[in-house]
């Protein structure tokens, strides 16, 4: 007992020790489930810096020559004929160095390949590009290895039994005649972080026993005529030196992205609109930025960033020593100092003073981190500094509630102000299969929504809610994809899917209805797993409609999204909302059923005029084809026929009988029949029910 009293008396010290241990463990391990959130939290520094107009300017020697949308509009889709590319390279011959973020891995006709190779040789300044693969059907040939050998690092020292640099088994390389023509070559491979965003740039990769530099490093080596010095060990790159750059203990460096990137349209280079003299003394990177070509990378500055921009940022960072630096010692020291400050504040008696000082401490910590980023190119991991301190604060205040103040509302408010759950999901599509621009197509649209999600979100923690959503979305997404649907987007807890776009799907109506039924079966499986795990069960509503819609890439050349818009889409969304009104899980329009070739068991629910629309729509529930459901549908139709014939007494008897038997939908018409018996509808009533809400 005395021991417990001693613990309670010294609870602040115990909380400090535990918080320090958790904070240092998080900083050291950076577990993936936390890192995804931490990375996004810390990325806010980039837009803040941009909004203040304080982003650094890239090196003026750098230019990106881009295969952009105007170039594709003028010259056709990439890859262009070899003679066109050869002309572009010839017009870049006055540049100091030209790096290619493209690879010529497939042969053209012999003369065209020779023409391109001659152009590369005559230019004398072109660094060819290649990339690595984790998997491939063909091994890198001995001939290709001979070419690649001349592109590898020469000046390196290995200190250890093995090298901890990432190794790739396969490489996509240039065809021999092209590979022989370049000044050298370099890898343009990069890797995303755990959340799929590109923040770091490699210093080296290993392939077939050779250590290869990335494109930016190779351009610096040849552009400045200075070699790089590497020291490698079991952990990776121990040190990297070139010119005035000196990096230590990391195989990657964090990219410092720029706002003002100089792009030059490849078409203007080819047609001479931009003279060759413009590129004199320049370092040129040739790449693709046209959004229809899959070379886009999500980054902290934009969800759709051209891959060539990563090499541009990396090269400018290296030339000007502007890459983002980190310091483990500073991060750990920040955790200790902030927690000691929090500990000191916790001894104040007045809670409102404590809260103000807590807030001030966190604000100051964030402010220092942002200032070091903006003015010193230093990247502090402020999430790992602040999150354990926030948890420590919450813990201290919780103990204060139980031991001293017992002010539940204030503690709850303080804790809630520090926790902000956020769920971000991206569905990657293959842009090459998307038809650019808009086109009208007859499609089927499906919306599904989790019932009671708002209430559910109030009961679960951010981590639990995120995990639960993932466990719901994952199997349901698989159902959509297995039925040849296109997942358009997640809208919070809702999901939108399209059928018959971007590719033709003749039986799109059938597949959409089949998907709706399978979603309900999947729902039962999900709830079974949730019950076993002690999680609350969920319910969903699914709305399906067919009709014309405009489909295509909506947005700009910088950021786009393939989606569909139009009245048919809006109606599908409204039908999903009607599931709740009619106490069912699936509502399908007459337009969808008219295009179905498969035989589904349905029952007509009503003829409704949805909010915002003038014309009524007949709506149906799709049911599992069982004898019990067929009997329910037949009996319901008998009551509905009486209802539409204004025989409300007869219909009421049927619906009351069905409601008593457990049919929830019948209760909707039981209530309506009673209302119409008391106050009959107008003589011109056609049975259409007008919905007052969405």
N, C-alpha and C positions, 0 to 999 in steps of 0.2 A: 504493500500500500504506500509506504514511504517512497518507494522507487517510482511509482506512478505519479505521486505528487511532485517528486523532483523533476520528472519529465515535463509535466504540465507547467511547472514554474519556469523551466528553461526551454519552453516550446519554441521561442524565437530562434535560439541558437540551433536547435535541432532542424527547424525549417530551413535555416540558412545553409547548414551542411548538406542536407538532402537536395536543396535547390542548386547549390553549387555543383554537386555530383551529377545531377540530371543535366544541368546546363553544359558542363564540360563534356559529358558523354555525348550529348546531342551535337555539340560543335565538332567533336572528334569523329563520330560515326556518320553523322548526317544521314539517318535512315531514310529510305526512299519515300515512305508514306508522309514524312515530315518535309523532306526536301522539295517535293512538288509544290507545296504551299509556300515554303520559305523562298524559293526562287522567284515565284510570282510576286510575293510581298516585296522583295528587294528590288525587283525590276522597275518598280514605280519611280525609282531615281531617274531613269532615262526620260520619261515624259515630263517630269518636274524640271529637269535641266533644260529640256527643249522649250518648255513654256516660258522659262526665264531668258531664253535666247543666249544661253551660255555654253552651248555645245562647242567642242573644239572644231576648228576648220581642218579638213583633210589636206594632205600634202598636195601642193599645186602641180607637182610633176605628174600626178596620177590622173588617168582618164579611163573610163569604161567605154569601150565600143560595143554597143549592144544590139543584138538581134531583137528589136522591139516591135511593137504592134505596127507602127508605120512601115517599118522595113518588111514585115511579113505581108502587109497589105499591098506593097509595091512589088515584091519579088517572090511572093508565094510562101507556103509553109516551109519551115526549117525541116530537113537539111536542104540547103540550096545546091544547085549544080556546082561542080568543082571550079569551073571557070569564073563563076561569080565570086566565090570565096578567094580564089587566086588573085583576082583584081583587088579585093579588099586588102589582102596581105601586101600586095605590091604598093598600095597607097599608104601603107603603114611603115614603109621601109626606112623612113627618116627618124622613127622613134628610137630611143635608147634601147628599149627592150619591149617585147610583146609577149605576154603570157596568155595561154589559151585555157579557158574554162570549158573546153569542148574536146571531144576525142573523135578521131576518124577511124573507127574500129571496123567499119564495113567498106569493102571496095566498091568503087564505081567502075566505069569502063576504063580500060588501060590508059588510053590517051588522056582522059580527064584526070586520072590519078597522077600521071606524069606531069601534067600541066600544073597541078597544085603543088607537087613536090618541087618542081623547078622554081615556082614562086616563093616557096618557103626558103629554099637554098639561096636564091638571089637576094631575098630580104636580109638574111643573115642575122636576124635579131629575134627569132621566134622560139619561144619555149613551148613545146608541145605539151598537151595535157593528157593524163590518163587517170583512172580511178580504180580503187580496190573494191573487191566484193567479198562478203563473208561466205557466199555460196555461189557456185557456177557449175555448168555442165562440162566445161573444158578447162584443163590445166593450162597455165601459162607456158607457151612453147619455149624451147631452148633458144630459138632465134629471137623471140621477144625478150628473153632474159638478157641476151647479149646487148640489145639496145638499151634496156633499162639499167644495166650495170653502169653505163656512162652517165646516168642521171643521179646516181646515189651519192650520199655524203662520202667524202674522202678523208676528212680530217676529224677523226673521233677516237676516243679512248674508252675502253670498257673496263670498269672496275667492279668485278664481281664474277660469279660463276655463270650468270645469265643476264639477259637484258629485259627489263620490265616494260619495254615499249610495246604497244599493241601490234600484233602481227596478223596480217591478212594472207589467206591461202591463195586467193585468186585476184587477178588484175585484168581490167578491160583496157587494152592497149591499142595503139595506132597500127594500121596495116604496115607491112614492112617498108614499102616505098616511101610512105610518109614518115615513118619512124626514123629512117636514115637521113631525112632532109633537115630536121630541126637543129637548132643550136644545142639544145638539150631537152629534157622533159621534166615534168613535175607532177605530183599527185594533186588533184583538186578534191580529194575526199575530205569530208568533215563529219563530225558526229554530234548528235543532239544530246542534251541533258536528259534526266529521267522523265521530265515533263514534255519532251519532244521539241523544246526550243533550242536554238543554236546560240550559245554564248561563248564557247571556247574554240580556240584554233590550235591544231596540232603542231608540234615542232618536228615530229618524225614518226614514220611508220616502218614496219619491217615486212619484207616480202622476199621469199626465197633466199634468206640469209643476208640481204642487202638492206641498208638503212636509207630511206628515201625522204627528202625534204618536201614540204608542201609547196604549192605554187608561189605563195607570197615570199617565202624564204628563198626559193630558187631565183625569183626575180630580183631580190635584193642582192644575192650573191653575184649574179651576172650583170645586173644593172650598175652596181657600185664596184664591180670587179674586186670583191672582197670575200674570202671564204669564211665559212662558219666553223666554229670549234665546238665539239660536243664531248661531254663526259657522260657516260651511261653506266647505270648500275641496276641492281635488282628492282629498284622502285621506278625506274624509267630514266628520264633525262635529269641528271644531277646538275649539269650546268650547260648553258648555251650562250655562246658569244659570237657576235658579228657586228662590226663597226663599233658603235657606242652602246649596243644592246648587250645586257648581261642578265640572263634569266637563270634562276636556280631552283632546283628541287621540284620540277614539274614538267610533264611531257606536253602540257598545253599552256596557253596563256589566254586570259579573259579579254575578249574583244571590246574595244571602246568604239561604239558605233557613232557615225557622223550623221548630221542632218542634211548637209549640203553635199551631195554626191554628184560629180560631173559625169553625166551620161552623154554619149555621142551616138546618134543613130547610125547603124551600119550602112543603111541605104545612102546616107549623105556622104559617107566615106567612099562608097563604091562609085557613085555617080560624079564624084569630084566636087560636090557642093562644099565640102570641107577639104581644103587643099592639103596635100601631104606635108607641106611645111608647117602646118599647125601642130603636127606631132613631133617636131624636132625637139630633142632633149626631154621627151615625155616617156613615162613608163605606162604602157597601155595593157589593159586586161580586156580580152575579148570574151564575151559571154552572152547569155540569153536572158532577156527579161520579159518576153512576151508571155502573157499569163496562160495561154493555151498550151504552153510547153512545160512539162513537169520539171522545172528547176527552181521551185519556190521553197523557201525555208521560213518557218515561223521563228521570229527573233523577239527579243524584249522590246524592240522599237516598232515592229509591225508583224502582224500575223502572216503576211504574205510578202516576204523579202526575197528578191532575186538572189540565187546562190552566189552569183559573181560578186555581190556586194560584200560577202564575207571575206573574200580574198582582197578586195579593195581596202576594207577596213583593216585587215591584218597587215597589209603592206604599209599602209600609212602609219599605223601604230608602231611598226618596227622602225620605219625611217625616222620618225620624230620622237621615238621613245614615249609614246602616248598610250601604250597598252595599260590595262587596269591592273594595279598591283594589289596583292593581299598580304596580310601578316597574321599568322596564327597567334603570335605572342600578343599582338594588340587586341585581337578578338577575345582571347582568354582573359586578358587584363580588364577589358571592358565589362565582361561578365562579373568579375570579382568586385570591381569598383561600384558598379550599379547596384549589386546586391547588398553591399555594405551600406550604401546610401539608403536603400529601401529599409534595411534593418534599423538604421538610425531613425528614420522617419516613423517607423512603427511604434516607437516609444512615446510619441506625442499622444496626449489624452484626447484632444478634439478630433473627431473623425473627419470633419470637413477640411481641417488643416492638413491632415494626412493625405486626403485625396488630392488636394491641390498640389501638394509637394510631390506625390507620386506622379501625377500627370506632368508636372514640370520636369521631373527627372527623365521620364520617358521622352518628352518633347525635346529636351536638351540632348539626350542620347541620339535621337533620330536626326536632330539638327546638325550635330557634329559629324555624324556619318554622311549626311548629304553634302555638307560643306567640304569634307575631305574628298568626296567623289567629284564635286564640281570644280574645286580649285586645285586638287592634288592628284586626280586620277587614281584615288585609292578606293578599293572596294571592301567595305566592311560588311560582315554578315550580321546585320543588325537584328534580323529575326531571331537568330540563335542567342544574341545578347539580350534582347528584350523579352522574348517569349518566356523563358524560365523565370525572369524577374517579375513578369506579370503574374505568372502562376504562383510565385512566391508571395507577391502582394495579395493575391486573392486568398491564399492559404492563411496568411497572417490576419487578414480581415475576418476570415471565417472563424479563426480561433478567438479573435476579439469579440465576435458575436456571441460565442458560447461562454466566454469567460468574463466579459466585462460589459459590453454595451447592449447586446441582444437586440439589435435593430435590424431585423430581417430584411426590410424593404431596402434600406440603404446599402447593405452588403450585396444583396441581389442585384441592385442597380449598378454598383461598382463592378461586380464581376461581369455582368452582361456587357458593359461598355468595353470590355477588353476582348471579347470573343465574337468573331464575325465569320460564320461559316460561309464557304464559297466553293461552288462546284463548277469546274470548267471541263467540258468534253468536246473534242473535235473529231468529226468523221472525215477521214481523208478519202478523197475520191480520185479517180484517174482522170485528169483534165483532158487527156488526149481523146477520150471517148465522149466528151461533152461538146455539144454543138454551140459554138460561140454565138453570142447575140441572142435575140428572142425569136421564138417561133410558136405558132399556135398548134397545139396538139390536143387530141381527145384523150384524156387520161382519167385514171381513177385515183382519188386522193383519200388517204386514211389518216385520221387523227385519233390518238389514244391519250388518256389522261388518268393520273392516279387520283382516286377519290380520297378526300380527307387529308390531302398532303399537308395543307397548312397546319392542321391540328397535329399531324404526325411530327412535323418539323419542330413543334414546340415541346414535344415530349422527349426527343432524342438529342444527343450531343452532335456537334458538327461532324466528328469522325464517324459516329454511328449512322448519321443521316447520309453521309457520302457513301459509306460502305453499303448501306441499304439500297440507295439509288443505283449503284453499280450492279448490285446483285439482281435488281429488277430490269435495268436497261440492257444488260448483257444478254440474257436469254431471249428477251423480247426482240432485240435487234437481230439476233440470229434467226428468229422466226421470219422477220421481214425479208432478210437477205436470202434465206433459203427458198422463198417464194418469188424470187426475182424482182422484189421491190427495191426502190432506191430510198435509203434513209435520207430525208431532206435535212432535218435538223432536230435537235432537242430544244425544247422551250421550257426550261425548268424541269418540272416533273412530267411534262407532256412530250409526245413524240409525233412527228409528221412524216409520213411516207408517201411516195409517189409510185405509181405503176404505169408503164408504157412511156417512160421517159428516163434517161435520154435515148435509150434503145427501144425499138419496137417490141411490144409484148401483146400479141393478138388476143390472148385470153386474160387481159389485165383485170377485167371486172371479176372474173372467177378467182384469180389469184389473190385479189384484195379481200374478197369475202372469205376465202379459205384462210388467209392470214388472220383475219379477225377471230375466226373460230379457234385457230391454233393459239392465239394470244390468250384466250380465256382458259384453254387447257393448260397453257404454260403458267397462267396465274395460279391455278390450283397447285401445281408443282412448287412454285415459289412459296406460296403460303404454307405448304407442308414443311418445307425447309425452315421457314421463319418460325413455325410453331416449335419445331425441334430445337431451334436455337434460342427460344424464349423471346422472339421478336413479335411485334404486333402484325396481324394479317392486314393485307391491303385489298383494295378493290379497284377496278379500272372501268372506264367507259370508252367505247370505240365508235367513231362515226365514219361512215364510208359514203362517198358520192362520186359520180362520174360526170364528165362534161368537158367542154373546151377550156383550155387555160393557156396562158403565155408561159412558155418554159425556156430557160436559158440562163446565161450568166448575167446576174443582176449586180450592179455596182460599177466600179471603175477599173481601169487597167492596173491599178495598184492593189486594190482589194476587191475580190469578187466572190460571188456565191451562186452556185447553180441551184435554182429554186423554181417554183411555179406561183403565178399570181392570177387572180380572176375570181369571178362570182362562184365558180364551181369549188374553188378552194375555200372560200368563205362559207359556203353552204356545208361543206364537210365539217368544218370547225363547229358550225352551229349544231349539226346533227350529233356530234360528240357531246355537246352540252345537253342535248335532249335525253341522253341516257338517264340522267338523274331525274328529270321531270317524269319520265315514263317508267322509272324504277327497273331498268334493264341494263344490260352491259353492252349490247350491240344495236346500233340504229343504222339502217342502210336505206338509201333513197331509191325511189322507183327507177331513176335513171341508171343506177348501177345494176339492179336486177334485170332491167330490160336488155342489158348486154351480157348477161351471164348465160353460158351454155351448159354449165353443170347444174344438176338438180339439188337445190338447197331447200331444207325445211324452213319456211318462213311463216310469220303471221303479220298481217297488216296491223299496224298500231294506230294510225290516224292519217288524216290529211291536214297538214299544218302550214301555216304561213309564218316562216321564221322571221325574227326581228330584222328589219331593214330590207325585206323582200316583199314584193307585191303578189307574185304568183305562188299558189299553194303547191306543196310537195307531198306526195304520198310517201309515208315512211313505214319501214318494216323492221321487225326483229328477226335476225337469223338465229336459228336454234339447232342444237345437236339433233340429228335425225334418229330419234328413238320413238318407240310406240307411245310412251308416256307423253312426250312433247307433241307428237302428232295429235293426240287426243286433246291436249290443252289448246293447240292451235285451232282445231276444228270447233271446239266449244266456244273459244274466244271469238272466232269469226261469226258464229251464230249470234252472239250478243252484239257484235259490232254492226252486223246487218240490221238488227232491230234499232240500234242507236242511230244509224244513218237514215233509217226509215221513220224516225221521230217516235218510235215505240219505246219511249224511255222507261215505262213500267216493266215491259218485258225484258228490256236490256238490263235493267237494274237487277232483276231476279237472277239473270245469268251471271252477271259480274259479281254479285254478292256471294253466289254459290262458289265461284272460282276464287274469290278473295279468301273465303273461309277455308278453301282447300290449299291455300298458300301461294296463290299467284299474285305477286305484288303489283303487277301492271294493272290488273283488274281493279285495284283500289282507286286508281286514277279515274276510271270511268264510272265507278260507283259514286264517287263524289260529284262528277259532272251530271250524271243522270238525276241525282237528287236535286241539283240546282235547276236543271231544265224542267223537272216535274213541278217545282215551285214556280219557276218563271220561264215558260217556254221561249225558245229562240224565235227570231223574226220569221215571217212566212217564207222569205226568200233564202233562208238558211240552207246552205249546201253541205253542211257537215264539217266545213273547214274550221280548224281551231287556230286562232292567232296567238302566237307566243309573245308575251310582253317583255321577256328577258332573253339574254343570249344563252 
